Amino acid sequence: MSRLLSLFVGILLAVSTLQTAHAESKQDKIRELIKISGASSTLDMMRGPMIQQLRVNLDQALPNLTDDHRQQLIGVIEEEFEATFPEFVNMMIPVFDETFTEKEINDVVAFYKTDSGKAFAEKQPQMMMKSMQAGQAWGQLFGQRVTERVKAKAKELGYNI
């Protein structure tokens, strides 16, 4: 009986070890995907606009801020960005893990190792910035048009906005 119990425990430990190794292997592949896909570069390109926005927020919150003090505070923001970026990558791993199978991750990693994949990864950050600019322009246009249409419809319904 004790031999059977020992065998059962051994099998459970082996399965558990294999599952852990499989999960770690998939996580390593996800980290590689994040790195070679250009996702890190895209986020790094967003750093400038993010810090600029935080600078505007600082100026609004502290209008009497001296240039030297502003630079010190911006330095804290930049340090924190650098310090917490690995945490963000760690937070993204479960998202990729839940969204993609290991085969899909392997296939995408293989793509990014091709010349076309490397070109895509290299050009993606600039494409994302241009896409964000286009999105902002569209958002302004949408906002203007929808405001005009809603005002007209409200007036038609007897409301004055």
Helices and strands as residue ranges (DSSP letters): H 2-36, H 39-61, H 67-99, H 102-112, H 115-156
